[in-house]
Amino acid sequence: MNLQGYFEQYWPFAALGLWFAYKWWNSKRVLAMLPELKAQGALWVDVRSAAEFAHANAPGTVNIPLQELGSRLAEIPQSAPVVLCCASGTRSGMAKMVLKKNGYQRVYNIGTWSKFLQAK
């Protein structure tokens, strides 16, 4: 099989691999920024469900489930950075889009909530 045929057959797997690589890289980048963001008064928001948050969470995080985020924007100051997390990074990615659409400038997705434990 030539290179073009290989690409045509397997491009979805390559795209998926690139997506996971990007999520990993971005998470590492935000993790490295956490001390600076914390010094700037960042709010750490966990967008998992209340039940997931009650089961396990990182100290210092605030729970605002993704489905409630739109109605609870007043709880998130626009003047400070916002660092989001969830179970895998997918819901926090969606939350980042919601906040950006609502005028929040400094929004970061760390991915999984357990990454906050590495920053302590």
N, C-alpha and C positions, 0 to 999 in steps of 0.2 A: 504494500500500500504506500502511495506517495504521501508527502507531507500534507498536501491539501486535503486528501481523502481522510487522513488521520484527524486533522483539525475538524473537518466537517462532521465526523462521527463522534468525536470526544470533546467538542468545545464546551458542552454544559458542565462537564466535570472540571475542566480547566477554570471556567468562570466561578464555580463553587469553591474551588481551591483558592483562587485569588480573593474571593470574598472573605473566607476564613482567615487568610493571611492578613488582609487589611484589618479585620476586627482584632486580631492578635496584636498587630503593630500599634494600632491606635490605643488599645488598652495599656500597653507598655508605656506609650508616650504620656498618657494622662496620669498613670501611676507615678512616673518620674516628676510630674508637675505638681503632685498633691501637696508637698510641703509649702510650695509657693502659693498655691491656691488657698490652702488653709490659713496662711498668714494674711491673705487678702480677705478673709472672712467668708470663704465659700460655704454654701449650704450644700450638704450631702443628702441627696434625696434617693430613697429606695422606692421604685415604682411597682414592686411586687404586690400581690394581694395582702390584705391585713393578716390572713391566716399564715401565709408564707413568712411574712415579717415576724409574726409572733413566734413562729417555730425557731427561727434563727435570724440574727441580724448583726450588723457591725455597729459598735458603740458610736454614738454621735450622728447616726443617720436618722432622717425623718422619713416616715412612711406616708407617701401620697400615691395610692394605687393609680396605675395608668388610666383606668376608666373614670377616675375622679379628678384627674389633673386639670382638665378644662374648667371645672367649677371651683377649683381651689387655687387658682393662679395668684390670688391676693396674698397667699401665705408664702409666696416665693418672691423675695425682693429682686428687682431688676438691677439694683446697684452693686450686687455682689456676684461673684462667679457661682455657677450651679454645676455640681458634679452628680451625674445620674448613674444608677446601677439597677440591676434586676437579677434574675437567675442566670441568664445566658448572654445578655447584652442586646437582645432583640427588642424587648419592650422599652428599655432605656433609650435605644436608638429612635423608636417612635416618639418617646417623650421629648427627646432632643428636638425633633422636627416640630412638635407642638409648641414648645417654648420659643424656638426660633421664629415660628410663624406669628407668635404673639409679642414679638419685639425684644426678646431676651438675646443679648449679644454674646455673653461669655457662658456658654453651655458646653459641658464636656461629658462624654459617655465613657465610664471606666469599664463597663461590661458587667461582670459578675460582682455581686455584693461582697464576696469574700476577698476581693482585691483590696478593699479598704482595710482589712485585717493586716495585710502586708505593709501598709503605710504606718501603722502604729508603732 
